[in-house]
């Protein structure tokens, strides 16, 4: 990241803003091998990671799959372990968006100790699998 050539390469590639770089400790990774191209990343701060994890696990991967989201990556920021990063494969975008916008999901997150407004980023891979 300190390579002086990086700034030049980024400028030539069309990057117009400073990069945001976060180093993560991956807690879980599920390489299910599904052929999906849609993903959602959810970033939020939690008061107590262990408490949050119990609620997350109790909700269960089957519930999230029924909502169109297959567990992918669960990670924590190395610099601030209270920051949680989740990446899900999206199998049904409409279901996933509805679930994430639901009052039930918001209540579940608040009960789990989420203390920041979740940042929810939907994206699509352009790389062929």
C-alpha positions as CSV (number, residue, x, y, z in Angstrom):
1,X,0.0,0.0,0.0
2,X,3.0,2.3,0.5
3,X,4.4,1.7,-3.0
4,X,4.7,5.1,-4.6
5,X,3.6,3.6,-8.0
6,X,0.2,2.7,-6.6
7,X,-1.1,6.3,-6.8
8,X,-0.1,6.5,-10.5
9,X,-1.6,3.2,-11.3
10,X,-4.9,4.1,-9.6
11,X,-5.1,7.4,-11.4
12,X,-4.5,5.7,-14.8
13,X,-7.2,3.2,-14.0
14,X,-9.7,6.0,-13.4
15,X,-9.9,5.9,-9.6
16,X,-11.1,9.3,-8.4
17,X,-11.2,8.9,-4.6
18,X,-9.0,7.6,-1.9
19,X,-9.4,3.9,-1.4
20,X,-11.0,2.6,1.8
21,X,-9.0,-0.3,3.2
22,X,-10.1,-2.5,6.1
23,X,-8.1,-5.5,7.3
24,X,-10.4,-8.3,8.4
25,X,-10.2,-11.4,10.6
26,X,-12.4,-14.0,8.8
27,X,-14.3,-15.9,11.5
28,X,-16.2,-18.1,9.0
29,X,-16.2,-18.7,5.3
30,X,-18.6,-20.9,3.4
31,X,-17.4,-21.8,-0.1
32,X,-20.6,-23.5,-1.1
33,X,-19.7,-23.3,-4.7
34,X,-23.0,-22.0,-5.9
35,X,-23.0,-20.3,-9.2
36,X,-24.3,-16.9,-8.1
37,X,-23.4,-13.5,-9.3
38,X,-25.4,-11.3,-6.8
39,X,-24.1,-10.6,-3.3
40,X,-24.9,-8.4,-0.3
41,X,-22.4,-7.1,2.2
42,X,-23.7,-5.9,5.6
43,X,-21.4,-3.9,7.9
44,X,-22.4,-2.9,11.4
45,X,-21.0,-2.3,14.8
46,X,-22.0,-4.5,17.8
47,X,-21.9,-3.9,21.5
48,X,-20.8,-7.5,22.3
49,X,-19.7,-9.8,19.5
50,X,-20.3,-13.0,21.5
51,X,-23.9,-12.0,22.3
52,X,-24.5,-10.9,18.6
53,X,-23.1,-14.2,17.4
54,X,-25.5,-16.2,19.5
55,X,-28.4,-14.4,18.0
56,X,-27.0,-14.7,14.5
57,X,-26.5,-18.5,15.0
58,X,-30.0,-18.9,16.6
59,X,-31.6,-17.2,13.5
60,X,-29.8,-19.9,11.5
61,X,-28.5,-20.3,7.9
62,X,-31.8,-22.0,6.8
63,X,-33.8,-18.9,7.7
64,X,-31.4,-16.7,5.8
65,X,-31.5,-19.1,2.8
66,X,-35.3,-18.9,2.8
67,X,-34.9,-15.1,2.7
68,X,-32.7,-15.5,-0.5
69,X,-29.3,-15.1,1.3
70,X,-26.8,-17.9,1.6
71,X,-24.1,-17.5,4.3
72,X,-20.7,-16.6,2.7
73,X,-18.3,-14.7,4.9
74,X,-18.4,-13.6,8.6
75,X,-15.5,-11.3,9.5
76,X,-14.5,-8.7,12.1
77,X,-12.3,-5.7,11.6
78,X,-8.8,-6.2,13.0
79,X,-8.6,-2.6,14.1
80,X,-12.1,-2.5,15.7
81,X,-13.4,-6.1,16.5
82,X,-16.8,-4.6,17.2
83,X,-17.2,-4.0,13.5
84,X,-18.8,-7.0,11.8
85,X,-18.7,-7.7,8.1
86,X,-21.1,-10.3,6.5
87,X,-21.2,-11.3,2.9
88,X,-24.1,-13.4,1.5
89,X,-24.7,-15.0,-1.9
90,X,-28.0,-13.8,-3.1
91,X,-30.3,-16.4,-4.6
92,X,-33.4,-14.2,-4.7
93,X,-32.8,-10.5,-4.7
94,X,-36.4,-9.5,-4.1
95,X,-36.6,-11.8,-1.0
96,X,-33.3,-10.6,0.3
97,X,-34.2,-6.9,0.0
98,X,-37.6,-7.5,1.6
99,X,-36.0,-9.4,4.5
100,X,-33.3,-6.8,5.1
101,X,-35.9,-4.0,5.1
102,X,-38.4,-5.8,7.3
103,X,-39.2,-4.6,10.8
104,X,-38.6,-8.2,12.1
105,X,-35.0,-8.1,10.8
106,X,-34.4,-4.6,12.3
107,X,-35.8,-5.8,15.7
108,X,-33.6,-9.0,15.6
109,X,-30.5,-6.9,14.9
110,X,-31.3,-4.4,17.7
111,X,-31.9,-7.3,20.1
112,X,-28.6,-8.8,19.1
113,X,-26.8,-5.6,20.1
114,X,-26.2,-3.9,16.8
115,X,-25.4,-0.3,17.7
116,X,-24.8,1.3,14.4
117,X,-27.0,1.8,11.3
118,X,-26.1,-1.2,9.1
119,X,-24.5,-0.4,5.8
120,X,-26.0,-2.7,3.2
121,X,-24.3,-3.0,-0.2
122,X,-25.7,-5.0,-3.0
123,X,-23.3,-5.9,-5.8
124,X,-22.9,-8.1,-8.8
125,X,-19.8,-10.0,-9.9
126,X,-18.8,-9.5,-13.5
127,X,-16.3,-12.3,-13.3
128,X,-17.4,-15.6,-14.9
129,X,-17.4,-18.6,-12.6
